[in-house]
């Protein structure tokens, strides 16, 4: 004989709705040394959070952490560390390009992996439209930048 507990007797916090998986990009998981360190640090943080959530028996936190841990472990495991060539004359993954716009303003962007991207900090994913338009260009070359034209005035590794 099997008994089923009525949901009325189960605490709402014990009922965990399944969370959708975090989508994994179809692009190769290229990372800078900094990006790889960030992935490894995030896995360690999530493992520590999981330990805390287990001690407090927080099922919703455990579900979220498990989902995020699967994502970041997969990203860490599939990471391909790319070191930009020293003294390259063309924009490559991991490099920073400084652009001078028509209005005289300068902007700087580093091409990084998808998980490391932070456009406000000038870190753009190598699969972004701007990164694609920069890739392979050299000093003095121009490209469209919004409604302006930008010239590459410096490259840094």
C-alpha positions in Angstrom: 0.0 0.0 0.0 1.4 3.4 -1.0 0.6 6.6 0.7 0.8 10.0 -1.0 1.2 13.1 1.0 -1.3 15.8 0.3 0.5 19.0 -1.0 -1.4 20.9 1.8 0.9 19.3 4.3 4.1 20.2 2.4 5.9 23.4 3.2 5.9 25.7 0.1 9.7 26.1 0.4 10.0 22.3 -0.1 8.3 22.4 -3.5 10.9 23.4 -6.0 9.8 24.2 -9.5 12.3 23.0 -12.0 14.5 25.8 -13.3 15.3 26.1 -17.0 18.9 25.3 -17.8 21.1 28.2 -18.7 21.7 28.1 -22.4 25.2 27.2 -23.5 26.5 29.1 -26.5 27.1 27.3 -29.8 30.3 29.2 -30.3 33.7 27.9 -29.2 34.4 28.8 -25.6 37.4 30.9 -26.1 38.8 32.5 -22.9 41.5 34.8 -21.8 43.6 33.9 -18.8 41.5 36.3 -16.7 38.3 34.7 -18.1 39.5 31.2 -17.1 40.3 32.5 -13.6 36.8 34.0 -13.4 35.1 30.8 -14.4 37.2 28.8 -11.9 36.4 31.3 -9.1 32.7 31.2 -9.9 32.6 27.4 -9.7 34.3 27.6 -6.2 31.8 30.3 -5.1 28.9 28.2 -6.2 30.3 25.1 -4.4 30.5 27.2 -1.2 27.0 28.5 -1.7 25.8 24.9 -2.2 27.3 23.9 1.1 25.6 26.7 3.0 22.3 26.0 1.2 22.5 22.3 2.3 23.0 23.2 5.9 20.0 25.4 5.9 18.0 22.9 3.7 17.1 25.7 1.3 15.7 23.7 -1.6 15.0 26.6 -3.9 18.6 27.9 -3.4 19.9 24.4 -4.0 18.0 24.1 -7.3 19.3 27.5 -8.5 22.9 26.7 -7.4 22.8 23.3 -9.0 21.7 24.8 -12.3 24.3 27.5 -12.2 27.0 25.1 -11.1 26.2 22.8 -14.1 26.5 25.8 -16.4 29.8 27.2 -15.0 31.4 23.7 -14.7 30.5 23.0 -18.4 31.9 26.4 -19.4 35.1 25.8 -17.4 35.5 22.3 -18.8 35.0 23.5 -22.4 37.2 26.6 -22.1 40.0 27.1 -24.6 42.6 29.4 -23.3 43.8 31.8 -26.0 46.8 34.0 -25.5 47.1 36.9 -28.0 50.3 37.0 -30.0 52.8 39.5 -28.7 53.2 42.6 -30.9 50.5 41.6 -33.3 49.7 44.3 -35.9 46.1 43.1 -36.2 43.3 42.8 -33.7 43.1 39.3 -32.3 41.2 37.6 -29.5 42.4 38.9 -26.1 43.8 42.1 -27.5 42.6 45.7 -26.6 42.0 48.1 -29.5 41.8 51.8 -28.9 39.5 53.6 -31.4 39.3 57.3 -32.3 35.9 58.4 -33.4 35.0 61.1 -35.9 34.0 63.5 -33.0 37.5 63.1 -31.5 36.4 60.8 -28.6 38.4 57.7 -27.9 37.1 54.3 -26.8 38.9 51.2 -25.9 37.7 47.6 -26.3 39.2 44.2 -25.4 38.0 41.1 -27.2 37.2 38.5 -24.6 35.1 35.3 -24.2 31.3 35.4 -23.8 31.3 34.8 -20.1 33.9 37.5 -19.5 32.2 40.2 -21.5 31.3 43.5 -19.7 30.7 46.2 -22.3 30.6 49.0 -19.7 34.2 48.0 -18.8 35.2 47.8 -22.5 35.2 44.0 -22.5 33.3 42.8 -25.5 32.5 39.2 -26.6 34.5 38.1 -29.6 31.2 37.1 -31.2 29.6 40.6 -30.9 29.1 42.6 -34.1 31.8 45.2 -33.0 34.3 42.5 -32.2 33.7 40.9 -35.6 34.2 44.2 -37.3 37.5 44.7 -35.4 38.9 41.3 -35.8 41.8 41.2 -38.3 42.0 45.0 -38.7 45.2 46.8 -38.1 46.5 50.2 -37.0 45.0 53.1 -39.1 42.2 51.0 -40.5 38.6 52.4 -40.1 35.3 50.8 -39.3 31.7 51.8 -38.7 31.0 52.7 -35.1 27.3 53.4 -34.7 26.6 56.5 -36.8 30.3 57.5 -36.9 33.5 56.1 -38.3 36.3 55.0 -36.0 40.0 54.6 -36.7 42.2 52.0 -34.8 44.9 54.1 -33.2 46.5 51.6 -30.8 46.7 47.9 -30.1 47.7 46.3 -26.8 48.1 42.7 -25.8 
